[in-house]
């Protein structure tokens, strides 16, 4: 049995590892296997080419990626510049920004895992263009790109897409990561994430995929069972400074991880996938290391990781699995998608 706490240096918090709990009795709800039997085109899908959206706009007959301003944005540049002060201890401020949607492909029945490396490389370039375009605006301090995949994380439309929130504020996780990384650089002269990569390479047991300039690993301090980080080996605060070869290598490793996810249970694997990029507020972020994180909600094919007493009530994440064991499961999977075998 394992009772252990592991330090998460990027978040500055302890993660409780209790891997023996994975096989405890369970009588809760299940998650159905989401086999991809969808057609290539759906007439009432607001993301498919040529279809109308709620705003009345008609999608073009796009052939690769398609980017548009979200019809239901969570932030807007039209947000009031002043908010009412409720009391001395209660504060509010405007949530201004731009929300966009990026469709990965005109095909309704594909997932990111099923795109080719060339298509993923093209998508990564779109992510970079959006980060640069939005981030250079004086009133945008952070550009968050993320994908929510699967009904279990609340996705209402399975058409492959991600979202972008470009905001006048920096999201808390990135704010913490930036602060911690910059402090570590000042104290040690080293980049924190580079030291994490070195530790994972030294351990060797949690690396999922690796090539000349990119790496994917299930970190020592993983909070979710199949939490995977994908990163360039050289430090870049964002996608903006990656070379063409680095983007190609990054796309290849990203594809490898996505395929192994799907192959694990031969189903479209659900996850939350945020891109961790430095804020665009003009600060010094030499210590920030761009990477993608995957936070999959499943521990088994029909078993969700629920946040309960320790996480919500106590504030410490409790992992019911061993990062080393889960990494071994992913490494054992083929890097050829199960639908192509």
C-alpha positions as CSV (number, residue, x, y, z in Angstrom):
1,X,0.0,0.0,0.0
2,X,1.1,3.6,-0.7
3,X,0.5,6.6,1.5
4,X,2.7,9.4,0.3
5,X,2.7,13.1,-0.5
6,X,4.6,14.4,-3.5
7,X,5.4,18.0,-4.1
8,X,4.1,19.7,-7.2
9,X,6.7,22.4,-7.8
10,X,4.8,24.2,-10.5
11,X,1.7,24.7,-8.4
12,X,3.4,24.7,-5.0
13,X,1.2,22.2,-3.5
14,X,1.3,18.6,-2.1
15,X,-0.4,15.8,-4.0
16,X,-1.5,12.8,-1.9
17,X,-0.7,9.5,-3.5
18,X,-2.8,6.6,-2.3
19,X,-2.6,4.1,-5.2
20,X,-4.1,1.2,-3.2
21,X,-7.5,3.0,-3.4
22,X,-7.8,2.4,-7.1
23,X,-9.5,-1.0,-6.7
24,X,-11.8,-0.1,-3.8
25,X,-15.5,-1.1,-4.2
26,X,-17.5,1.3,-6.3
27,X,-21.2,1.5,-6.9
28,X,-21.5,5.0,-8.5
29,X,-22.4,6.0,-12.0
30,X,-20.6,4.8,-15.1
31,X,-19.3,6.5,-18.2
32,X,-20.3,5.0,-21.6
33,X,-17.7,4.2,-24.2
34,X,-17.9,7.0,-26.8
35,X,-17.2,5.0,-30.0
36,X,-16.8,7.4,-32.9
37,X,-19.7,6.4,-35.2
38,X,-20.5,10.0,-36.2
39,X,-20.8,11.0,-39.9
40,X,-18.3,13.3,-41.5
41,X,-20.9,16.0,-41.8
42,X,-23.9,16.9,-39.6
43,X,-26.5,19.2,-41.0
44,X,-27.4,20.9,-37.7
45,X,-23.8,21.1,-36.4
46,X,-22.9,24.8,-35.9
47,X,-19.2,23.9,-36.5
48,X,-19.4,22.0,-39.7
49,X,-18.6,23.8,-43.0
50,X,-21.4,25.7,-44.7
51,X,-23.7,25.5,-41.6
52,X,-25.3,28.5,-39.8
53,X,-24.4,29.4,-36.2
54,X,-26.6,30.9,-33.6
55,X,-25.4,34.4,-34.4
56,X,-26.7,33.9,-38.0
57,X,-23.2,33.8,-39.4
58,X,-22.6,31.0,-42.0
59,X,-19.4,29.0,-41.8
60,X,-17.2,29.0,-44.9
61,X,-16.5,25.8,-46.7
62,X,-13.2,25.5,-44.8
63,X,-10.8,22.6,-45.7
64,X,-8.4,22.7,-42.8
65,X,-8.7,24.8,-39.6
66,X,-11.3,27.5,-39.0
67,X,-11.1,30.2,-36.4
68,X,-14.0,32.5,-35.4
69,X,-15.1,34.7,-32.5
70,X,-17.2,32.7,-30.1
71,X,-21.0,33.4,-30.4
72,X,-21.4,32.9,-26.6
73,X,-18.2,34.5,-25.1
74,X,-17.4,34.3,-21.4
75,X,-15.5,37.5,-21.7
76,X,-16.0,40.5,-24.0
77,X,-14.2,43.8,-24.8
78,X,-17.6,45.4,-24.3
79,X,-17.6,44.5,-20.5
80,X,-18.1,47.6,-18.3
81,X,-14.9,49.3,-17.4
82,X,-16.1,50.0,-13.9
83,X,-17.8,47.7,-11.5
84,X,-19.7,48.5,-8.3
85,X,-17.8,48.3,-5.0
86,X,-19.9,46.2,-2.6
87,X,-18.0,46.7,0.6
88,X,-14.5,47.1,2.0
89,X,-13.7,43.4,1.8
90,X,-15.6,42.5,-1.4
91,X,-14.0,43.5,-4.7
92,X,-14.9,43.2,-8.4
93,X,-13.2,44.1,-11.7
94,X,-14.2,43.9,-15.3
95,X,-13.6,40.6,-17.2
96,X,-12.7,41.9,-20.6
97,X,-11.3,39.9,-23.4
98,X,-11.9,38.0,-26.7
99,X,-13.2,34.4,-27.0
100,X,-12.6,32.4,-30.1
101,X,-13.2,28.9,-31.4
102,X,-10.7,26.9,-33.5
103,X,-12.2,24.0,-35.5
104,X,-9.5,21.4,-36.1
105,X,-11.0,19.9,-39.2
106,X,-14.1,20.1,-41.5
107,X,-14.8,16.5,-40.6
108,X,-17.3,16.1,-37.7
109,X,-16.2,12.5,-36.9
110,X,-12.5,13.1,-36.3
111,X,-10.6,13.8,-33.0
112,X,-7.3,15.4,-32.5
113,X,-5.8,11.9,-32.1
114,X,-6.9,11.0,-35.6
115,X,-5.4,13.9,-37.4
116,X,-2.1,13.3,-39.2
117,X,1.2,14.8,-37.8
118,X,1.1,17.3,-40.7
119,X,-2.4,18.4,-39.7
120,X,-1.4,18.7,-36.1
121,X,1.6,20.7,-37.1
122,X,-0.6,23.0,-39.0
123,X,-2.9,23.4,-36.0
124,X,0.0,24.2,-33.7
125,X,1.0,26.9,-36.1
126,X,-2.6,28.3,-35.9
127,X,-2.3,28.2,-32.1
128,X,0.9,30.2,-32.4
129,X,-0.6,32.7,-34.8
130,X,-3.6,33.2,-32.4
131,X,-1.3,33.7,-29.4
132,X,0.8,36.2,-31.2
133,X,-2.2,38.1,-32.7
134,X,-4.2,38.4,-29.5
135,X,-1.2,38.7,-27.2
136,X,0.2,41.8,-28.9
137,X,-2.9,43.8,-28.0
138,X,-2.3,46.2,-25.2
139,X,-5.5,45.3,-23.4
140,X,-4.8,41.5,-23.4
141,X,-2.6,40.1,-20.6
142,X,-3.0,36.4,-21.2
143,X,-4.0,34.0,-24.0
144,X,-5.4,30.7,-22.8
145,X,-5.9,28.0,-25.4
146,X,-7.6,24.8,-24.3
147,X,-9.6,21.8,-25.5
148,X,-12.4,20.1,-23.5
149,X,-12.9,16.7,-25.0
150,X,-15.7,14.3,-24.2
151,X,-19.2,14.4,-22.7
152,X,-17.8,13.6,-19.3
153,X,-16.1,17.0,-19.2
154,X,-19.3,18.8,-20.4
155,X,-18.6,19.1,-24.1
156,X,-21.9,19.7,-26.0
157,X,-20.5,19.4,-29.5
158,X,-18.2,16.5,-30.5
159,X,-16.9,18.3,-33.7
160,X,-13.2,18.6,-33.0
161,X,-12.4,22.0,-31.7
162,X,-10.7,24.0,-29.0
163,X,-11.3,27.4,-27.5
164,X,-9.3,30.6,-26.8
165,X,-9.8,33.0,-24.0
166,X,-7.7,36.2,-24.4
167,X,-8.2,38.2,-21.3
168,X,-7.3,41.3,-19.4
169,X,-6.3,39.1,-16.5
170,X,-4.0,36.1,-16.1
171,X,-5.6,32.8,-15.0
172,X,-4.6,31.7,-11.5
173,X,-2.7,28.5,-12.5
174,X,-0.6,30.4,-15.0
175,X,-0.1,33.3,-12.6
176,X,1.2,30.9,-10.0
177,X,3.4,28.9,-12.4
178,X,4.9,32.1,-13.8
179,X,5.7,33.5,-10.4
180,X,7.2,30.2,-9.1
181,X,9.2,29.7,-12.3
182,X,10.7,33.2,-12.2
183,X,11.6,32.9,-8.5
184,X,13.3,29.5,-9.2
185,X,15.3,31.0,-12.0
186,X,16.4,33.9,-9.8
187,X,17.4,31.6,-6.9
188,X,19.1,28.8,-8.9
189,X,20.0,30.2,-12.3
190,X,18.1,27.2,-13.8
191,X,14.7,26.8,-15.4
192,X,12.3,24.8,-13.1
193,X,10.6,22.9,-15.9
194,X,14.0,22.0,-17.4
195,X,14.9,20.5,-14.0
196,X,11.6,18.6,-14.0
197,X,12.4,17.2,-17.5
198,X,15.9,16.2,-16.3
199,X,14.4,14.4,-13.3
200,X,12.0,12.5,-15.4
201,X,14.7,11.5,-17.9
202,X,16.9,10.3,-15.0
203,X,14.0,8.3,-13.6
204,X,13.1,7.0,-17.1
205,X,9.9,5.2,-15.9
206,X,7.4,7.9,-16.7
207,X,8.4,9.0,-20.2
208,X,5.7,8.3,-22.7
209,X,7.3,9.6,-25.9
210,X,10.4,11.5,-26.9
211,X,12.3,12.6,-29.9
212,X,15.1,15.1,-30.6
213,X,13.5,18.2,-29.3
214,X,10.2,17.2,-27.6
215,X,9.2,15.0,-24.8
216,X,6.0,13.7,-23.1
217,X,5.9,12.3,-19.6
218,X,3.5,11.4,-16.8
219,X,5.0,13.5,-14.0
220,X,6.1,12.2,-10.6
221,X,3.6,14.6,-9.0
222,X,0.6,13.7,-11.3
223,X,-2.8,14.5,-9.8
224,X,-4.9,12.6,-12.4
225,X,-4.3,9.0,-13.2
226,X,-3.3,9.7,-16.8
227,X,-2.0,13.2,-16.5
228,X,0.6,13.8,-19.2
229,X,2.8,16.8,-20.0
230,X,4.0,17.5,-23.5
231,X,6.9,20.0,-23.9
232,X,9.8,21.1,-26.1
233,X,13.1,20.3,-24.4
234,X,14.4,23.8,-25.0
235,X,12.8,26.5,-22.9
236,X,10.4,28.8,-24.7
237,X,7.9,31.0,-22.8
238,X,5.3,30.3,-25.6
239,X,4.8,28.8,-29.0
240,X,5.9,32.0,-30.5
241,X,9.6,31.3,-30.5
242,X,9.7,27.6,-31.5
243,X,11.5,26.8,-34.7
244,X,9.9,24.9,-37.5
245,X,11.7,21.7,-36.6
246,X,10.7,22.1,-32.9
247,X,7.1,22.5,-33.9
248,X,7.3,19.4,-36.1
249,X,8.8,17.4,-33.3
250,X,6.3,18.7,-30.8
251,X,3.4,17.8,-33.1
252,X,4.8,14.3,-33.5
253,X,5.1,13.7,-29.8
254,X,1.6,15.2,-29.2
255,X,0.2,12.8,-31.8
256,X,1.9,9.8,-30.1
257,X,0.4,10.7,-26.7
258,X,-3.1,11.2,-28.2
259,X,-3.0,7.8,-30.0
260,X,-1.9,6.0,-26.8
261,X,-4.7,7.6,-24.9
262,X,-7.3,6.3,-27.4
263,X,-5.6,2.9,-27.7
264,X,-5.7,2.4,-23.9
265,X,-9.4,1.4,-23.9
266,X,-10.1,1.6,-27.6
267,X,-12.3,4.6,-27.3
268,X,-12.1,8.4,-27.8
269,X,-10.2,9.4,-24.7
270,X,-11.8,12.4,-22.8
271,X,-9.6,15.1,-21.3
272,X,-9.1,18.7,-20.5
273,X,-6.0,20.0,-22.5
274,X,-4.7,23.5,-21.6
275,X,-1.7,25.1,-23.3
276,X,0.5,26.7,-20.6
277,X,2.0,29.8,-22.2
278,X,3.5,32.9,-20.6
279,X,1.3,35.9,-20.0
280,X,1.4,38.7,-22.6
281,X,1.4,41.6,-20.1
282,X,5.0,42.6,-20.9
283,X,6.5,40.9,-17.8
284,X,9.8,39.0,-17.6
285,X,9.0,35.3,-18.2
286,X,12.5,33.9,-19.1
287,X,11.8,31.1,-16.6
288,X,8.5,30.1,-18.1
289,X,8.6,26.9,-20.1
290,X,5.7,26.4,-22.6
291,X,4.0,23.0,-22.4
292,X,0.7,21.2,-22.8
293,X,-1.0,19.4,-19.9
294,X,-3.6,16.7,-20.2
295,X,-6.0,16.2,-17.3
296,X,-8.1,13.1,-18.1
297,X,-11.1,12.6,-15.8
298,X,-11.2,8.8,-16.1
299,X,-9.3,6.3,-13.8
300,X,-10.8,3.3,-15.5
301,X,-13.1,3.0,-18.6
302,X,-16.2,3.6,-16.5
303,X,-14.8,5.3,-13.5
304,X,-14.4,9.1,-13.1
305,X,-12.0,10.9,-10.8
306,X,-14.4,12.9,-8.6
307,X,-13.2,15.9,-6.6
308,X,-14.5,15.5,-3.1
309,X,-13.5,16.1,0.5
310,X,-9.7,16.2,0.2
311,X,-9.7,18.3,-3.0
312,X,-12.8,20.6,-2.5
313,X,-13.0,20.6,1.2
314,X,-9.3,20.3,2.2
315,X,-7.6,21.8,-0.8
316,X,-5.1,18.9,-1.4
317,X,-5.4,16.7,-4.5
318,X,-5.7,13.0,-3.7
319,X,-4.5,10.6,-6.5
320,X,-5.9,7.1,-6.3
321,X,-3.2,5.7,-8.7
322,X,0.6,5.4,-9.0
323,X,2.1,7.7,-11.7
324,X,4.7,5.1,-12.5
325,X,2.1,2.3,-13.0
326,X,-0.1,4.6,-15.2
327,X,2.9,5.6,-17.3
328,X,3.7,2.0,-17.9
329,X,0.1,1.4,-19.1
330,X,0.4,4.2,-21.7
331,X,3.9,3.1,-22.8
332,X,2.6,-0.4,-23.4
333,X,0.1,1.0,-26.0
334,X,0.8,1.0,-29.7
335,X,1.5,4.4,-31.3
336,X,-0.7,3.4,-34.3
337,X,-4.3,4.3,-33.7
338,X,-6.6,1.3,-33.0
339,X,-8.9,2.4,-35.9
340,X,-6.1,2.0,-38.3
341,X,-5.0,-1.5,-37.3
